[in-house]
Structures are given as structure tokens and as C-alpha cells.
Amino acid sequence: MNLGRKYNIVLRPHVSEKTARVNADSNQYVFEVASSADKAEIREAVESLFDVKVQSVQVVNVPGKSKQFRFRRGRQASWKKAYVRLEDGHSIELMGAEQA
């Protein structure tokens, strides 16, 4: 897999209160990933981009929500997120994100 494809698989970290708690409790990081990516591609991309050892990957498809603004109805896009658990002793420094 070439480097460009790896950057297209891992799109951005997903930072929230829940992800901060998951990170502190079980050394997991949450990323928004390409909807066409599978677990093996996500594992390979994270290991090579961040130079860490991945223990497991769990993938969740997040459905888009229906929203209404004034009198216009719309729909947010669906997306995929991956929970990546790292081996003990490994960590990822997320630039611009507060780590507990």
C-alpha cells in the first residue's frame, strides 16, 4: 500500500469526551476513516503512519442524521470510525488535542 492511500484511509482523529475516556482507560484511539477501508488496511495505515504496534481494530459505521434548519430539511453524511487499541508501551501524540 502506497503512502497516499494510507493518508486517504486515516482521515482525522475523532476527539470527544468519550474518546478521551477510552484513551485513558484502555489505550485506544478513535479515528475517522474512509468508508471503503477495512480492518487490515486501517491497522497497516496506523502502524506505518504513527510508528506504533496495533493490538486490535474495531470499526463502527455511523449513520447520518436528519436535520432541519428553518424550513429546510437536510441529511448529514454517514461516516466510519475505527477504535484502534495499541500494544502496551505505545502511544500516539495527537497534535492539537488535549491528552489526559
MMTF fields as JSON, N, C-alpha, C and O atoms, coordinates in Angstrom:
{
  "mmtfVersion": "1.0.0",
  "mmtfProducer": "UNKNOWN",
  "numBonds": 399,
  "numAtoms": 400,
  "numGroups": 100,
  "numChains": 1,
  "numModels": 1,
  "chainsPerModel": [1],
  "groupsPerChain": [100],
  "chainIdList": ["A"],
  "bondAtomList": [4, 2, 8, 6, 12, 10, 16, 14, 20, 18, 24, 22, 28, 26, 32, 30, 36, 34, 40, 38, 44, 42, 48, 46, 52, 50, 56, 54, 60, 58, 64, 62, 68, 66, 72, 70, 76, 74, 80, 78, 84, 82, 88, 86, 92, 90, 96, 94, 100, 98, 104, 102, 108, 106, 112, 110, 116, 114, 120, 118, 124, 122, 128, 126, 132, 130, 136, 134, 140, 138, 144, 142, 148, 146, 152, 150, 156, 154, 160, 158, 164, 162, 168, 166, 172, 170, 176, 174, 180, 178, 184, 182, 188, 186, 192, 190, 196, 194, 200, 198, 204, 202, 208, 206, 212, 210, 216, 214, 220, 218, 224, 222, 228, 226, 232, 230, 236, 234, 240, 238, 244, 242, 248, 246, 252, 250, 256, 254, 260, 258, 264, 262, 268, 266, 272, 270, 276, 274, 280, 278, 284, 282, 288, 286, 292, 290, 296, 294, 300, 298, 304, 302, 308, 306, 312, 310, 316, 314, 320, 318, 324, 322, 328, 326, 332, 330, 336, 334, 340, 338, 344, 342, 348, 346, 352, 350, 356, 354, 360, 358, 364, 362, 368, 366, 372, 370, 376, 374, 380, 378, 384, 382, 388, 386, 392, 390, 396, 394],
  "bondOrderList": [1, 1, 1, 1, 1, 1, 1, 1, 1, 1, 1, 1, 1, 1, 1, 1, 1, 1, 1, 1, 1, 1, 1, 1, 1, 1, 1, 1, 1, 1, 1, 1, 1, 1, 1, 1, 1, 1, 1, 1, 1, 1, 1, 1, 1, 1, 1, 1, 1, 1, 1, 1, 1, 1, 1, 1, 1, 1, 1, 1, 1, 1, 1, 1, 1, 1, 1, 1, 1, 1, 1, 1, 1, 1, 1, 1, 1, 1, 1, 1, 1, 1, 1, 1, 1, 1, 1, 1, 1, 1, 1, 1, 1, 1, 1, 1, 1, 1, 1],
  "groupList": [{"groupName": "MET", "atomNameList": ["N", "CA", "C", "O"], "elementList": ["N", "C", "C", "O"], "formalChargeList": [0, 0, 0, 0], "bondAtomList": [1, 0, 2, 1, 3, 2], "bondOrderList": [1, 1, 2], "singleLetterCode": "M", "chemCompType": "L-PEPTIDE LINKING"}, {"groupName": "ASN", "atomNameList": ["N", "CA", "C", "O"], "elementList": ["N", "C", "C", "O"], "formalChargeList": [0, 0, 0, 0], "bondAtomList": [1, 0, 2, 1, 3, 2], "bondOrderList": [1, 1, 2], "singleLetterCode": "N", "chemCompType": "L-PEPTIDE LINKING"}, {"groupName": "LEU", "atomNameList": ["N", "CA", "C", "O"], "elementList": ["N", "C", "C", "O"], "formalChargeList": [0, 0, 0, 0], "bondAtomList": [1, 0, 2, 1, 3, 2], "bondOrderList": [1, 1, 2], "singleLetterCode": "L", "chemCompType": "L-PEPTIDE LINKING"}, {"groupName": "GLY", "atomNameList": ["N", "CA", "C", "O"], "elementList": ["N", "C", "C", "O"], "formalChargeList": [0, 0, 0, 0], "bondAtomList": [1, 0, 2, 1, 3, 2], "bondOrderList": [1, 1, 2], "singleLetterCode": "G", "chemCompType": "PEPTIDE LINKING"}, {"groupName": "ARG", "atomNameList": ["N", "CA", "C", "O"], "elementList": ["N", "C", "C", "O"], "formalChargeList": [0, 0, 0, 0], "bondAtomList": [1, 0, 2, 1, 3, 2], "bondOrderList": [1, 1, 2], "singleLetterCode": "R", "chemCompType": "L-PEPTIDE LINKING"}, {"groupName": "LYS", "atomNameList": ["N", "CA", "C", "O"], "elementList": ["N", "C", "C", "O"], "formalChargeList": [0, 0, 0, 0], "bondAtomList": [1, 0, 2, 1, 3, 2], "bondOrderList": [1, 1, 2], "singleLetterCode": "K", "chemCompType": "L-PEPTIDE LINKING"}, {"groupName": "TYR", "atomNameList": ["N", "CA", "C", "O"], "elementList": ["N", "C", "C", "O"], "formalChargeList": [0, 0, 0, 0], "bondAtomList": [1, 0, 2, 1, 3, 2], "bondOrderList": [1, 1, 2], "singleLetterCode": "Y", "chemCompType": "L-PEPTIDE LINKING"}, {"groupName": "ILE", "atomNameList": ["N", "CA", "C", "O"], "elementList": ["N", "C", "C", "O"], "formalChargeList": [0, 0, 0, 0], "bondAtomList": [1, 0, 2, 1, 3, 2], "bondOrderList": [1, 1, 2], "singleLetterCode": "I", "chemCompType": "L-PEPTIDE LINKING"}, {"groupName": "VAL", "atomNameList": ["N", "CA", "C", "O"], "elementList": ["N", "C", "C", "O"], "formalChargeList": [0, 0, 0, 0], "bondAtomList": [1, 0, 2, 1, 3, 2], "bondOrderList": [1, 1, 2], "singleLetterCode": "V", "chemCompType": "L-PEPTIDE LINKING"}, {"groupName": "PRO", "atomNameList": ["N", "CA", "C", "O"], "elementList": ["N", "C", "C", "O"], "formalChargeList": [0, 0, 0, 0], "bondAtomList": [1, 0, 2, 1, 3, 2], "bondOrderList": [1, 1, 2], "singleLetterCode": "P", "chemCompType": "L-PEPTIDE LINKING"}, {"groupName": "HIS", "atomNameList": ["N", "CA", "C", "O"], "elementList": ["N", "C", "C", "O"], "formalChargeList": [0, 0, 0, 0], "bondAtomList": [1, 0, 2, 1, 3, 2], "bondOrderList": [1, 1, 2], "singleLetterCode": "H", "chemCompType": "L-PEPTIDE LINKING"}, {"groupName": "SER", "atomNameList": ["N", "CA", "C", "O"], "elementList": ["N", "C", "C", "O"], "formalChargeList": [0, 0, 0, 0], "bondAtomList": [1, 0, 2, 1, 3, 2], "bondOrderList": [1, 1, 2], "singleLetterCode": "S", "chemCompType": "L-PEPTIDE LINKING"}, {"groupName": "GLU", "atomNameList": ["N", "CA", "C", "O"], "elementList": ["N", "C", "C", "O"], "formalChargeList": [0, 0, 0, 0], "bondAtomList": [1, 0, 2, 1, 3, 2], "bondOrderList": [1, 1, 2], "singleLetterCode": "E", "chemCompType": "L-PEPTIDE LINKING"}, {"groupName": "THR", "atomNameList": ["N", "CA", "C", "O"], "elementList": ["N", "C", "C", "O"], "formalChargeList": [0, 0, 0, 0], "bondAtomList": [1, 0, 2, 1, 3, 2], "bondOrderList": [1, 1, 2], "singleLetterCode": "T", "chemCompType": "L-PEPTIDE LINKING"}, {"groupName": "ALA", "atomNameList": ["N", "CA", "C", "O"], "elementList": ["N", "C", "C", "O"], "formalChargeList": [0, 0, 0, 0], "bondAtomList": [1, 0, 2, 1, 3, 2], "bondOrderList": [1, 1, 2], "singleLetterCode": "A", "chemCompType": "L-PEPTIDE LINKING"}, {"groupName": "ASP", "atomNameList": ["N", "CA", "C", "O"], "elementList": ["N", "C", "C", "O"], "formalChargeList": [0, 0, 0, 0], "bondAtomList": [1, 0, 2, 1, 3, 2], "bondOrderList": [1, 1, 2], "singleLetterCode": "D", "chemCompType": "L-PEPTIDE LINKING"}, {"groupName": "GLN", "atomNameList": ["N", "CA", "C", "O"], "elementList": ["N", "C", "C", "O"], "formalChargeList": [0, 0, 0, 0], "bondAtomList": [1, 0, 2, 1, 3, 2], "bondOrderList": [1, 1, 2], "singleLetterCode": "Q", "chemCompType": "L-PEPTIDE LINKING"}, {"groupName": "PHE", "atomNameList": ["N", "CA", "C", "O"], "elementList": ["N", "C", "C", "O"], "formalChargeList": [0, 0, 0, 0], "bondAtomList": [1, 0, 2, 1, 3, 2], "bondOrderList": [1, 1, 2], "singleLetterCode": "F", "chemCompType": "L-PEPTIDE LINKING"}, {"groupName": "TRP", "atomNameList": ["N", "CA", "C", "O"], "elementList": ["N", "C", "C", "O"], "formalChargeList": [0, 0, 0, 0], "bondAtomList": [1, 0, 2, 1, 3, 2], "bondOrderList": [1, 1, 2], "singleLetterCode": "W", "chemCompType": "L-PEPTIDE LINKING"}],
  "groupTypeList": [0, 1, 2, 3, 4, 5, 6, 1, 7, 8, 2, 4, 9, 10, 8, 11, 12, 5, 13, 14, 4, 8, 1, 14, 15, 11, 1, 16, 6, 8, 17, 12, 8, 14, 11, 11, 14, 15, 5, 14, 12, 7, 4, 12, 14, 8, 12, 11, 2, 17, 15, 8, 5, 8, 16, 11, 8, 16, 8, 8, 1, 8, 9, 3, 5, 11, 5, 16, 17, 4, 17, 4, 4, 3, 4, 16, 14, 11, 18, 5, 5, 14, 6, 8, 4, 2, 12, 15, 3, 10, 11, 7, 12, 2, 0, 3, 14, 12, 16, 14],
  "groupIdList": [1, 2, 3, 4, 5, 6, 7, 8, 9, 10, 11, 12, 13, 14, 15, 16, 17, 18, 19, 20, 21, 22, 23, 24, 25, 26, 27, 28, 29, 30, 31, 32, 33, 34, 35, 36, 37, 38, 39, 40, 41, 42, 43, 44, 45, 46, 47, 48, 49, 50, 51, 52, 53, 54, 55, 56, 57, 58, 59, 60, 61, 62, 63, 64, 65, 66, 67, 68, 69, 70, 71, 72, 73, 74, 75, 76, 77, 78, 79, 80, 81, 82, 83, 84, 85, 86, 87, 88, 89, 90, 91, 92, 93, 94, 95, 96, 97, 98, 99, 100],
  "secStructList": [7, 7, 2, 2, 2, 2, 2, 2, 2, 3, 3, 3, 3, 7, 7, 1, 2, 2, 2, 2, 2, 2, 2, 2, 2, 2, 7, 3, 3, 3, 3, 3, 3, 7, 6, 6, 7, 7, 2, 2, 2, 2, 2, 2, 2, 2, 2, 2, 2, 2, 6, 7, 7, 3, 3, 3, 3, 3, 3, 3, 3, 3, 7, 7, 7, 3, 3, 3, 3, 6, 6, 3, 3, 3, 3, 7, 7, 7, 3, 3, 3, 3, 3, 3, 3, 3, 7, 6, 6, 7, 7, 7, 7, 7, 6, 6, 7, 7, 7, 7],
  "xCoordList": [0.846, 0.0, 0.896, 1.817, 0.616, 1.45, 1.059, -0.003, 1.919, 1.738, 0.497, -0.18, 0.192, -1.002, -2.276, -3.193, -2.343, -3.524, -3.654, -4.767, -2.519, -2.569, -3.14, -3.924, -2.747, -3.299, -4.772, -5.503, -5.223, -6.634, -7.476, -8.7, -6.856, -7.596, -7.873, -9.025, -6.828, -6.983, -7.187, -6.243, -8.425, -8.749, -8.417, -7.771, -8.857, -8.599, -8.918, -9.705, -8.313, -8.697, -10.066, -10.424, -10.815, -12.125, -11.954, -11.766, -12.019, -11.765, -13.064, -13.749, -13.401, -14.578, -14.329, -13.266, -15.288, -15.137, -15.054, -14.261, -15.869, -15.854, -14.519, -13.985, -13.976, -12.696, -11.561, -10.619, -11.626, -10.606, -10.674, -9.639, -11.882, -12.052, -11.568, -10.896, -11.899, -11.46, -9.942, -9.32, -9.348, -7.9, -7.233, -6.255, -7.75, -7.154, -7.347, -6.448, -8.504, -8.811, -8.143, -7.633, -8.135, -7.702, -6.729, -6.571, -6.07, -5.06, -5.619, -4.969, -6.832, -7.458, -7.528, -7.687, -7.409, -7.535, -8.641, -8.826, -9.379, -10.512, -10.202, -9.808, -10.386, -10.118, -11.331, -12.054, -11.549, -12.494, -11.735, -10.674, -12.279, -11.581, -12.446, -13.638, -11.831, -12.553, -13.6, -13.37, -14.745, -15.831, -15.519, -16.17, -14.534, -14.173, -13.075, -12.733, -12.515, -11.393, -11.878, -12.957, -11.055, -11.358, -10.347, -9.424, -10.529, -9.7, -8.222, -7.38, -7.899, -6.489, -5.829, -4.687, -6.526, -5.973, -5.794, -4.794, -6.764, -6.671, -5.485, -4.734, -5.312, -4.182, -2.854, -1.979, -2.705, -1.458, -1.185, -0.047, -2.231, -2.058, -1.649, -0.745, -2.29, -1.963, -0.557, 0.199, -0.2, 1.136, 2.23, 3.25, 2.047, 3.103, 3.108, 4.18, 1.936, 1.89, 2.378, 3.054, 2.041, 2.373, 3.504, 3.897, 4.033, 5.137, 4.819, 5.581, 3.675, 3.223, 2.837, 2.777, 2.576, 2.121, 0.654, 0.313, -0.21, -1.652, -2.021, -1.616, -2.796, -3.263, -4.562, -4.693, -5.534, -6.803, -7.46, -7.138, -8.392, -9.145, -10.615, -10.98, -11.46, -12.908, -13.475, -13.068, -14.419, -14.951, -16.441, -17.17, -16.89, -18.293, -18.739, -18.083, -19.857, -20.459, -21.449, -22.401, -21.235, -22.086, -23.059, -22.636, -24.364, -25.327, -25.516, -25.401, -25.809, -26.068, -27.397, -28.31, -27.506, -28.722, -29.529, -28.976, -30.84, -31.713, -31.787, -32.009, -31.606, -31.619, -32.561, -32.862, -33.021, -33.872, -33.377, -33.176, -33.181, -32.8, -33.829, -33.975, -34.529, -35.672, -36.656, -37.189, -36.914, -37.891, -37.24, -37.915, -35.937, -35.227, -34.798, -34.196, -35.119, -34.701, -33.425, -33.247, -32.549, -31.299, -30.856, -31.501, -29.763, -29.243, -27.726, -27.07, -27.172, -25.726, -25.207, -25.938, -23.972, -23.386, -23.088, -22.795, -23.165, -22.748, -21.23, -20.614, -20.614, -19.163, -18.778, -19.62, -17.5, -16.993, -15.921, -15.061, -15.975, -14.92, -14.308, -14.956, -13.038, -12.289, -11.71, -11.072, -11.943, -11.32, -10.059, -10.138, -8.903, -7.623, -6.972, -6.634, -6.794, -6.132, -4.663, -4.325, -3.786, -2.351, -1.778, -2.345, -0.638, 0.088, 0.567, 0.678, 0.846, 1.356, 2.689, 3.535, 2.857, 4.093, 4.077, 5.007, 3.051, 2.936, 1.881, 0.896, 2.089, 1.103, 1.231, 2.245, 0.193, 0.162, 0.003, -0.878, 0.846, 0.734, -0.175, 0.22, -1.39, -2.337, -2.081, -2.309, -1.62, -1.263, -2.509, -3.461, -2.507, -3.625, -4.733, -5.724, -4.61, -5.637, -5.106, -3.958, -5.922, -5.541, -5.584, -6.566, -4.534, -4.466, -4.481, -3.757, -5.291, -5.355, -4.249, -4.157],
  "yCoordList": [-1.167, 0.0, 1.237, 1.349, 2.16, 3.362, 4.391, 4.293, 5.363, 6.35, 7.203, 7.556, 7.537, 8.331, 7.622, 8.248, 6.325, 5.547, 5.506, 5.547, 5.426, 5.396, 6.694, 6.678, 7.835, 9.111, 9.239, 9.964, 8.549, 8.585, 7.637, 7.763, 6.696, 5.781, 6.444, 6.513, 6.935, 7.598, 9.081, 9.787, 9.551, 10.923, 11.922, 12.938, 11.636, 12.553, 11.848, 10.901, 12.305, 11.749, 12.281, 13.412, 11.472, 11.885, 12.142, 11.205, 13.407, 13.792, 14.217, 15.122, 13.561, 13.902, 13.453, 12.911, 13.673, 13.231, 11.709, 11.16, 11.039, 9.574, 9.038, 8.092, 9.615, 9.119, 9.396, 8.608, 10.5, 10.776, 9.741, 9.303, 9.346, 8.327, 6.964, 6.242, 6.613, 5.338, 5.306, 4.269, 6.43, 6.521, 6.305, 5.564, 6.938, 6.821, 5.426, 4.907, 4.816, 3.521, 2.348, 1.447, 2.34, 1.121, 1.36, 0.49, 2.524, 2.816, 2.649, 2.071, 3.164, 3.136, 4.546, 5.515, 4.653, 5.92, 5.762, 4.681, 6.839, 6.796, 7.7, 8.854, 7.155, 7.887, 7.826, 6.83, 8.914, 8.868, 8.307, 8.815, 7.257, 6.575, 6.569, 6.873, 6.221, 6.137, 5.039, 3.995, 5.278, 4.306, 3.02, 1.999, 3.06, 1.859, 1.04, -0.039, 1.53, 0.861, -0.305, -0.255, -1.369, -2.495, -2.526, -1.712, -3.479, -3.526, -3.698, -3.051, -4.548, -4.795, -3.54, -3.241, -2.802, -1.567, -0.508, 0.21, -0.416, 0.553, 0.228, 1.125, -1.048, -1.48, -1.114, -0.536, -1.441, -1.174, 0.325, 0.763, 1.115, 2.562, 3.197, 4.032, 2.824, 3.402, 2.989, 3.812, 1.725, 1.263, 2.002, 2.354, 2.244, 2.891, 4.413, 5.019, 5.043, 6.498, 6.986, 8.012, 6.257, 6.704, 5.904, 6.199, 4.898, 4.081, 3.456, 3.594, 2.763, 2.083, 0.652, 0.289, -0.155, -1.536, -1.618, -1.308, -2.032, -2.099, -3.481, -4.494, -3.516, -4.784, -5.229, -6.387, -4.302, -4.653, -3.424, -2.288, -3.678, -2.613, -2.995, -4.111, -2.06, -2.236, -1.112, 0.041, -1.445, -0.482, -0.292, -1.256, 0.976, 1.313, 2.192, 3.185, 1.832, 2.682, 3.606, 3.137, 4.913, 5.905, 6.446, 7.083, 6.198, 6.687, 8.193, 8.773, 8.815, 10.25, 10.575, 9.75, 11.786, 12.209, 13.142, 13.889, 13.082, 14.039, 15.297, 15.222, 16.439, 17.724, 18.678, 18.511, 19.688, 20.71, 22.069, 22.285, 22.982, 24.35, 25.261, 25.29, 25.991, 26.791, 25.871, 24.957, 26.083, 25.231, 24.296, 23.744, 24.115, 23.237, 21.972, 22.016, 20.869, 19.585, 19.149, 19.388, 18.509, 18.031, 16.76, 16.294, 16.218, 14.992, 15.084, 15.421, 14.779, 14.737, 13.455, 12.47, 13.468, 12.308, 11.189, 11.456, 9.955, 8.807, 8.718, 9.161, 8.134, 8.012, 6.787, 6.143, 6.473, 5.274, 5.693, 6.515, 5.119, 5.394, 4.087, 3.041, 4.179, 2.998, 3.225, 4.245, 2.251, 2.229, 1.378, 0.179, 1.998, 1.313, 1.16, 2.152, -0.089, -0.374, -0.655, -1.472, 0.034, -0.128, -1.084, -1.278, -1.678, -2.532, -1.69, -0.469, -2.336, -1.631, -0.972, -1.549, 0.25, 0.977, 1.852, 2.631, 1.743, 2.566, 3.639, 3.414, 4.8, 5.867, 6.739, 6.712, 7.503, 8.404, 9.82, 10.087, 10.713, 12.125, 12.797, 13.008, 13.132, 13.798, 15.291, 15.911, 15.86, 17.274, 18.13, 17.967, 19.041, 19.947, 19.389, 20.082, 18.164, 17.564, 17.418, 17.02, 17.733, 17.598, 16.123, 15.432, 15.653, 14.274, 14.283, 15.06, 13.434, 13.372, 12.54, 12.385],
  "zCoordList": [0.0, 0.0, 0.0, 0.809, -0.915, -1.009, 0.051, 0.665, 0.251, 1.314, 1.104, 2.069, -0.137, -0.423, -0.01, 0.521, -0.249, 0.148, 1.667, 2.191, 2.388, 3.85, 4.398, 5.347, 3.798, 4.235, 3.88, 4.554, 2.837, 2.467, 3.31, 3.326, 4.008, 4.881, 6.222, 6.652, 6.889, 8.182, 7.898, 7.546, 8.054, 7.679, 8.785, 8.529, 10.017, 11.134, 12.445, 12.466, 13.539, 14.842, 15.245, 14.917, 15.944, 16.46, 17.95, 18.725, 18.354, 19.735, 20.402, 19.925, 21.506, 22.29, 23.728, 24.032, 24.601, 25.985, 26.058, 26.822, 25.267, 25.275, 24.78, 25.36, 23.733, 23.219, 24.185, 24.263, 24.928, 25.943, 27.061, 27.563, 27.452, 28.495, 27.999, 28.736, 26.773, 26.203, 26.086, 26.319, 25.727, 25.604, 26.961, 27.059, 27.993, 29.321, 29.91, 30.572, 29.679, 30.293, 29.595, 30.261, 28.261, 27.572, 26.425, 25.57, 26.385, 25.371, 23.955, 23.084, 23.741, 22.426, 21.863, 22.606, 20.553, 19.854, 18.831, 18.273, 18.582, 17.665, 16.477, 16.643, 15.277, 14.049, 13.142, 13.118, 12.386, 11.286, 10.097, 9.736, 9.486, 8.408, 7.154, 7.202, 6.044, 4.771, 4.856, 5.467, 4.245, 4.327, 3.565, 3.785, 2.674, 1.919, 2.598, 2.115, 3.712, 4.372, 5.217, 5.807, 5.269, 6.145, 7.287, 7.332, 8.213, 9.415, 9.102, 9.724, 8.159, 7.825, 7.268, 7.617, 6.409, 5.86, 6.946, 6.961, 7.853, 8.943, 9.843, 10.225, 10.184, 11.017, 10.36, 11.005, 9.101, 8.388, 8.288, 8.46, 8.011, 7.883, 9.21, 9.23, 10.314, 11.62, 12.045, 12.56, 11.835, 12.227, 11.471, 12.064, 10.184, 9.42, 9.586, 9.602, 9.708, 9.831, 11.194, 11.278, 12.264, 13.609, 14.252, 15.38, 13.556, 14.048, 15.407, 16.364, 15.471, 16.678, 16.329, 15.154, 17.342, 17.153, 17.566, 18.708, 16.649, 16.883, 17.399, 16.829, 18.487, 19.044, 18.38, 17.984, 18.255, 17.628, 17.023, 17.372, 16.105, 15.441, 15.462, 15.092, 15.898, 15.841, 14.994, 15.135, 14.108, 13.15, 13.397, 13.631, 13.341, 13.532, 12.372, 12.057, 11.732, 10.714, 11.406, 12.031, 11.302, 11.953, 10.908, 9.942, 11.091, 10.099, 10.212, 11.292, 9.071, 9.052, 9.705, 9.715, 10.254, 10.939, 10.042, 9.235, 10.202, 9.526, 10.373, 11.582, 9.755, 10.46, 9.743, 8.561, 10.489, 9.895, 10.366, 11.562, 9.425, 9.733, 9.097, 7.876, 9.913, 9.497, 8.793, 9.422, 7.511, 6.833, 5.835, 4.967, 5.949, 5.013, 5.739, 6.812, 5.133, 5.693, 4.986, 3.791, 5.738, 5.165, 5.87, 6.81, 5.408, 5.994, 6.062, 5.076, 7.24, 7.392, 6.757, 6.647, 6.348, 5.681, 6.688, 7.853, 6.234, 7.035, 6.979, 6.01, 8.038, 8.08, 8.877, 9.504, 8.847, 9.526, 10.515, 10.198, 11.729, 12.702, 13.163, 13.182, 13.536, 13.95, 15.333, 15.593, 16.23, 17.548, 17.42, 17.154, 17.61, 17.434, 18.797, 19.442, 19.243, 20.517, 20.247, 19.391, 20.99, 20.812, 21.844, 22.919, 21.496, 22.428, 23.613, 23.503, 24.737, 25.904, 25.577, 24.894, 26.078, 25.848, 24.606, 24.394, 23.786, 22.583, 22.809, 23.513, 22.215, 22.283, 21.038, 20.341, 20.779, 19.635, 20.169, 20.987, 19.711, 20.086, 19.061, 17.914, 19.482, 18.596, 18.669, 19.707, 17.599, 17.573, 17.7, 16.936, 18.661, 18.85, 19.706, 19.937, 20.189, 21.03, 22.443, 22.641, 23.409, 24.811, 25.201, 24.93, 25.826, 26.313, 27.829, 28.453, 28.423, 29.894, 30.462, 31.68]
}
